């Protein structure tokens, strides 16, 4: 009687066990397929497989791109001994069709476990290994170990095998998700680190991506720009200052398969204007519905400036060079007329003007050549070791004294002003340009003071006038090539806008610095420094 009862009990507990296994299987399948993070999917699979089979440890090895297997998750085994389990991953047979699956087994697995367990110092006695298969492709192997001697039964294998089918799907999904996430991360990084500005708009023109380069260009923080309509962030203006986006939104001109290029100016928070070129590339779905617009934004301020310089250059050159040439030609034509008799005085005056204008032409051409050398970085200096700036200034001033009687010159150098190592001829050019400007831009006359002082490591020289002065926002641009301030005087004074550019090039080639302090109507003081060594 007792015996029968015991047999019944054992039958019942076996049923219970199998029922529990099935319930487990259902729960786990749900949990597995709802997770997409590969490490936690693997951990979940392994913990449940071990628990279901009353195992004490386990491993999941996944197939790598190079077809080798690598342990990607473990259960109940100390991390540091995992390398010892590598023999279990050797000789894993590949699958050749579904039929093969039932006969799939790793050769000598039980023997290998004995070796591994001895090396790891663990009492692992039994092992079961089942393949993770998707569409007849082996993607990994799941191992469960027992420390007790009870071998894994056929039922255990069956349970693990149906579980393995579900697990393989979860692993494949999580792996794909991982790949897609990595790909997205890579694309995000490419966009974020692109040297050009990039923004991605949704179909309504709202900003969904705004990269770092664009943030630098526009002064907008990405978090502030995100979600706003793009015309609020990039208020594109045309050359006349009209808001292009408000009057005629460029995005209305988009059509499938065609990019759109627009140029305009945007104003940064501080008021600085940046010229940009934007290429809008629309993305459509299969039904030709607009999904996104990718906008590449290029800073074209420098190109615009270069274009402006080019056109200024042409107009300045044609004006400045043609004037002396036509004066020379006029006088030469007049003097050589055969029907006229010129007295000696008229001839001398005419020749003097021809000589003066030829000198002016010569200076203009030299300035142009110097400017192109400076631009190419090949302005040569011939350094001597005892340039005496007070004496040099004295000589320059003597030359100019004769040209004006409404300006008074004052020199103020301390008697111990030290000699410097410099190219004297080039220094003379700097001083001449500054004095020439001081005269030109103080048409009412006044004092022109020249002086200097020395520090331990440098000397500073200044030229100060009482002329029309220069507004603060124009002061840094004076030293650019061909830049002439649009003052009332511009048309009345000769000049190519090269004098200060050359002064800066020469001073900087000496290792010094040049700057101006000025205010409109208050005169200007130009300073430059030269290192003493
Ligand atoms: P240019 O005199 O040939 O125009 P420069 O390069 O010497 O060219 O000077 C650039 C511009 O800087 C001038 O056109 C003028 O507007 C301004 N400038 C230079 N020196 C003075 C000065 N001493 N006072 C006022 N404006 C000046």
Boltz pocket constraint, residues with backbone or C-beta under 6 A from the ligand:
constraints:
  - pocket:
      binder: B
      contacts: [[A, 433], [A, 434], [A, 437], [A, 438], [A, 441], [A, 442], [A, 465], [A, 467], [A, 468], [A, 469], [A, 470], [A, 478], [A, 480], [A, 483], [A, 484], [A, 485], [A, 486], [A, 487], [A, 494], [A, 495], [A, 496], [A, 497], [A, 498], [A, 499], [A, 500], [A, 501], [A, 524]]
      max_distance: 6.0
